[in-house]
Amino acid sequence: MSMVIHTAFAPEQNAQLAAALEKSRRQQLSLLDALQLAERWSAAGQFALSAELYKTWTAFNDQSPLLHLAFFNYSVTLKQLGDSAGAINALKAALKAQPMMGQAHINLGRTYEDCGLGAQAIQQWRSYVESTAEITPDKSVHRLMALQHIGRVMEGAGLLEDAETALWQAIELRPDKPEAGQHWISVRQHQCKWPVVQGSEYVTKRQMLDSISPLPLACYADDPLYQMAKAHRYFKMLAGRPDAAHLNKPVPRKKVDTGQRLRIGYVSSDLRDHAVGFALSEVLELHDKTSVEVYAYYIGEPRTNDATQNRMKAVIDVWRDITALSDLDAAKQIMADEIDVLIDVNGYTKLARTKIFSYRPAPVIVNFCGYPGTMASPVHQYIIADEQIIPPGNELYYTEKVLHIPCNQPVDRKRAIGPRPTRSEVGLPEDAFVFACFNGMQKITGPMFARWMAILTATPGSILWLLGGSDAVNQRLRDLAKSAGVDPARLYFASKVPNPNHLARIAIADLFLDTFPYGAHSTASDALTMGLPVLTLPGKSFASRFCSSIVKSAGIPELICASPDDYVRKAVALANDKTELSRIRSSLQAQRETCALRDIPRLVRRLEELYWQMQGERERGETPVPDLSNMEMYYEIGSEVMMAEVEFEDEAAYRKRYRDRISAWHDFHPVPTDTRLWT
């Protein structure tokens, strides 16, 4: 054996390795001793030593009945060294020695996936699923993992039907495990398969509700108390109470009246060409650098460097890509940067790194911009929103302290807009009244689609223009239209185009129809920016009220509806009254540059005031403590309420429903006095 590769190691380590290799060649080193030695080296970061030991041990001990374990551990070490090809070969060797080693099948698929070979990963997992059809307890855990991975990768690849099938197999195998269920529900939402939540003889509807994650829940129901309790459970599952033994508490620093800048940090996976990236671009440009020092912590897809990201990098003080860091190391980096106010821009959205915040890497942690609801965590102390989204009296739906800004939707006034197309150029009839909705398919619900069909029925000659999904989903909606007595040819689907071209084509529609309970966010601000009126129906939750905030901030509050019937009535009336619709368009245009929606300088000044307010409260010992009382009660009562499937309910009826159930709950399960609904 050449010892050249070990010259970076201490002499005693080289001596230990040489002795271990010699014993391995003579078959005098047990696997247990080899594992313990390799583990000690790996714990010290000396993975190359471990790899060399495994390589020699497996070569000279190929008759061992435990050979598969040695190859498996060898693969883990090679993966830690960044040698994916070596890890694949080691895993294949493990499976040759023990064909039914479930964890090796799982890891081999994951390694293929990490190498960009999604199809090969799925094939690997499927082979294991097929070989474990006769399920036994020792095989069920890895069979479940294989099915979940198949569903997850297929979902990411847009193969929604296949993903749904694999995930349902996982659900029925272990209905008590929520991971497959949360993906299954999301997959059904994206396919417009209603009812989205359902059970079977093997899994109850309550189990499916338990598995739904916060963001899909916001698309499913307008129930802010249940959403709060669900978010609390989700935080505990994602982050829990971390072991912070290796992390010191952040040292609070005095900044008020010192002349020092406040150091703020934005944490997000979406600081790129993304709706959140577009929204924050001008905010970051307009921060007053004499007052605040801006750090950005990127946790998203690597090697983006798109125009939006480069624009951000040019104006912030410090950009850090912490994607590759562990949650603990990321928290240590933020703490080392001495951040005063840390803003969570992800919440519970894709690629979020919630556990980073659970380490409390900054004295003040804020929920803002990326997630439409409360985090219901013990570490998020503030939420920033406007008074339309969280009106006075609705703070009870949030565990954070609520602070207000003029408008919750920042816009980028510098975004590029392509040339405006004609209707015929995008495949629309020139003379039709065009209702449009460019929200994602997952936001369309059965009741909302029924309202759209009622609107089309009442307005002959109108069409509905939607942002297209897959061919199968588009056809499903056409079939549903036909079942509702509407000619399916009246549904048109817009293909995906570059953002400047999408913005340009928005303007050729006549009226944007919002969804409920999860309404339009940046999609609404895009529409209004292009002069397209937006009709919206607010509810009680953050996601259901967001669009009404944008509509109000654009200066046309008359398009905020009071009820589902009012929504249908106004849509029909506007289609039949071109004069009124023209007036609204003219009003939009007249207020375009003066309305709150586009007054980004005012928004940024208010944000900075709030950041300094938080700092002042911290220095005075007044930082709020999140109110996490009675979350289990809200969750159980909310689960009962959800089973009733009430789609729309006004505030008074909703609170009475909860008050009545809380009273009944107290009769049998007394809890500390609940004050949320009585204040």
C-alpha positions, -999 to +999 in steps of 0.1 A: +000+000+000+013+035-009+014+057+022+018+089+002-019+099+005-016+099+043+012+124+047-013+150+059-021+128+090-002+127+122+024+099+125+005+081+152-026+080+129-005+066+100+009+040+124-026+030+136-038+028+100-008+006+089-015-017+118-052-020+111-045-026+074-021-054+082-045-070+106-073-067+079-051-084+053-045-113+078-082-114+086-074-107+122-094-075+126-131-081+134-157-060+117-167-045+150-132-034+157-129-020+122-162-001+126-152+014+159-118+025+146-133+040+114-160+057+134-134+073+157-115+086+127-147+099+109-157+117+141-124+135+139-130+144+103-104+119+090-127+102+065-098+092+042-084+070+069-117+053+074-121+048+036-087+032+033-095+008+062-129-002+047-113-007+012-087-031+026-111-049+050-137-056+023-109-068-001-094-093+023-125-104+042-149-112+014-161-144+030-174-126+061-212-130+067-211-093+076-195-081+044-226-062+034-224-040+065-187-032+058-195-022+022-225-001+035-204+018+059-177+022+033-203+038+010-212+063+037-176+073+042-171+077+005-202+099+003-187+121+030-156+124+009-176+135-021-169+103-040-204+095-053-191+070-079-172+051-052-203+052-029-224+037-057-199+009-063-198+002-025-236+000-023-238-023-053-213-045-035-233-045-003-264-055-023-245-083-041-235-096-006-270-091+008-297-085-019-324-076+006-305-050+026-332-023+026-310+006+037-286-001+009-314+001-017-326+034-001-291+049-001-283+038-036-314+055-049-306+086-030-270+087-044-284+083-079-308+112-072-280+133-059-261+127-092-291+139-111-302+104-121-338+106-109-351+079-132-324+055-121-332+063-085-369+055-090-360+023-107-338+013-078-365+019-052-391+003-073-371-029-075-370-030-038-407-023-035-415-052-059-392-076-040-410-068-007-445-074-019-448-101+007-443-076+035-428-085+068-421-063+098-384-061+091-390-050+056-418-025+061-397+004+073-375+004+042-404-004+019-422+027+033-391+048+027-387+036-008-424+044-016-420+079-001-389+086-021-405+074-053-435+097-046-413+127-037-390+124-068-419+119-091-437+149-076-406+170-082-405+158-118-442+167-124-452+130-127-482+136-104-503+106-112-475+082-106-464+101-075-500+099-061-501+061-066-467+055-049-476+078-020-510+062-014-493+028-011-470+043+015-500+058+033-519+025+035-488+007+046-483+031+076-513+055+080-498+067+113-468+082+095-475+118+081-447+122+055-464+104+026-498+119+034-486+155+033-471+149-002-502+130-014-525+158-004-503+184-022-501+162-053-539+160-054-542+198-050-519+204-079-541+180-100-574+196-089-586+162-077-615+169-053-621+160-026-585+165-018-586+148+016-602+114+018-598+081+036-602+044+029-607+012+048-571+014+058-567+051+067-591+075+083-599+110+071-586+123+105-553+106+099-551+124+065-559+157+082-531+150+107-507+146+078-514+178+059-487+204+062-493+241+069-490+255+033-514+230+017-537+235+047-539+272+038-551+261+003-576+237+018-594+256+046-600+291+060-594+282+096-568+304+113-570+288+147-565+253+133-537+266+110-520+281+141-522+248+160-510+229+129-481+252+125-471+247+161-471+209+156-451+213+124-424+233+141-420+207+168-417+180+141-392+200+120-371+216+147-382+206+182-359+216+210-324+214+195-293+204+214-275+237+216-247+225+237-222+237+211-239+270+206-235+301+228-264+324+232-262+356+210-249+385+229-274+413+228-258+446+217-270+481+225-276+500+193-303+526+201-289+561+203-253+549+198-249+560+162-242+524+152-261+508+124-287+481+131-275+448+116-304+429+100-303+396+082-327+381+056-328+343+054-344+328+023-342+302-004-359+326-028-334+354-032-333+348-070-357+348-100-387+339-079-418+358-067-402+365-033-370+376-050-388+400-073-407+414-043-376+420-022-353+434-049-362+470-046-367+467-008-330+457-005-320+485-028-338+512-008-326+503+027-310+533+043-274+522+047-268+549+073-294+532+095-292+495+088-265+471+077-280+443+055-269+407+055-285+381+032-283+343+040-291+323+009-304+287+015-317+279-020-307+262-052-269+264-058-253+282-087-282+304-095-266+338-102-295+350-122-303+386-128-324+391-097-298+374-074-269+394-089-289+426-085-294+418-048-257+409-043-248+444-057-267+463-030-265+444+002-236+447+026-228+409+031-241+380+010-236+345+024-246+313+007-251+289+037-269+262+017-242+236+022-238+243+060-256+222+085-284+239+105-261+243+135-232+257+115-255+281+097-268+293+131-232+297+143-224+318+112-254+341+118-244+344+154-208+352+145-221+380+122-237+395+153-271+400+136-295+421+157-328+413+138-331+381+118-359+379+092-373+345+083-385+349+047-393+313+041-416+302+069-429+267+061-423+269+024-401+248+000-364+246+010-371+263+043-344+257+070-366+261+101-342+244+124-317+272+119-341+296+137-347+270+165-311+277+177-321+314+183-290+327+164-302+363+168-318+382+197-348+391+176-365+368+150-392+380+126-417+363+103-421+384+072-428+383+034-424+346+025-451+327+044-488+336+047-495+328+084-482+324+119-451+303+125-465+293+160-430+286+172-413+296+204-386+315+186-404+338+161-413+368+182-428+392+156-449+390+124-451+419+101-483+425+081-508+452+072-541+460+088-561+445+060-545+411+064-544+412+102-571+437+113-574+448+149-589+420+168-575+392+147-541+391+165-555+361+184-547+340+153-510+346+156-485+336+183-461+364+173-466+401+182-482+418+152-466+449+138-481+468+108-468+482+076-487+501+049-489+471+024-477+436+029-468+430-008-435+447-019-433+451-056-404+457-079-411+488-100-381+481-122-392+447-136-389+442-173-421+440-192-423+425-227-442+438-257-480+435-252-494+407-275-528+406-292-553+381-280-550+361-312-512+359-306-518+341-273-547+319-287-576+339-273-607+351-291-606+388-298-643+395-290-648+375-258-650+388-222-619+372-207-620+362-170-585+352-159-568+335-130-531+330-130-529+314-096-513+279-092-536+250-098-532+239-061-552+270-051-583+261-071-609+243-050-641+225-060-664+252-046-644+280-063-644+262-096-682+258-092-685+296-087-665+302-119-688+279-138-718+298-124-702+331-136-696+317-171-731+304-173-745+338-164-722+356-189-726+341-224-697+349-247-672+349-218-642+326-214-620+316-185-582+319-190-561+299-165-524+292-160-521+258-174-511+226-156-503+193-172-524+181-201-542+157-177-551+184-153-562+208-180-584+180-194-598+173-159-610+209-156-625+208-191-644+176-181-656+193-149-668+223-168-688+200-191-703+183-161-714+218-149-731+225-182-704+248-195-688+243-229-652+230-222-640+250-251-646+282-230-616+272-209-582+284-221-549+275-207-518+298-207-485+281-212-455+291-191-434+319-207-406+341-194-417+366-167-415+398-189-438+381-215-462+369-188-465+404-174-472+417-208-500+393-216-518+398-183-531+431-195-552+417-224-577+400-199-607+418-186-611+407-150-589+386-127-609+361-105-591+354-073-592+320-056-603+311-020-592+303+006-556+308-006-557+339-027-533+356-051-502+372-038-476+384-062-499+372-090-524+399-079-499+427-077-487+417-112-522+419-125-529+453-109-496+466-120-506+458-156-540+475-151-560+443-148-587+446-121-588+418-095-619+405-078-613+389-045-631+372-016-613+376+018-618+352+047-602+351+081-568+336+076-536+354+063-536+336+030-573+343+024-569+381+031-536+388+014-552+395-020-577+419-005-547+438+010-532+442-025-565+453-040-571+478-013-536+491-016-540+496-053-570+519-046-600+497-057-615+484-025-649+481-043-636+448-057-633+432-023-663+409-019-683+403+013-694+367+006-693+340-021-727+351-035-714+387-036-683+374-055-704+358-082-728+387-084-700+413-089-682+392-115-713+389-136-722+426-131-688+437-143-689+415-173-722+431-183-713+467-174-683+477-196-686+513-184-681+504-147-652+481-156-636+509-177-640+533-148-622+508-125-594+504-150-590+542-154-589+545-116-562+519-114-541+537-140-546+571-124-534+558-090-507+535-103-477+556-092-492+570-060-510+541-044-497+523-013-490+492-034-462+509-053-449+533-026-419+511-019-398+540-003-425+544+023-427+507+029-390+504+034-389+534+058-416+517+079-398+484+079-367+501+093-388+519+119-401+485+130-367+469+131-355+497+153-386+494+174-379+457+179-343+466+189-356+491+214-380+466+229-351+441+232-328+466+249-356+474+274-363+437+281-397+440+264-392+414+235-425+396+233-428+359+242-449+339+217-483+328+231-483+290+227-510+283+252-537+257+246-523+246+212-533+210+217-569+220+225-571+242+193-557+213+173-582+188+185-611+211+182-599+223+148-597+187+136-634+183+146-643+216+128-624+205+097-645+173+095-676+195+091-661+209+059-675+244+062-659+263+033-669+299+041-680+313+074-681+349+087-660+359+116-688+359+142-701+324+132-666+311+131-657+323+166-690+311+180-683+276+166-650+275+184-663+291+216-690+265+218-666+236+214-641+251+238-668+253+264-677+216+258-640+208+259-636+225+293-664+204+308-644+172+303-607+183+298-602+215+318-572+236+306-558+269+317-583+296+310-583+304+273-587+341+266-581+343+228-617+342+217-631+363+246-608+393+243 
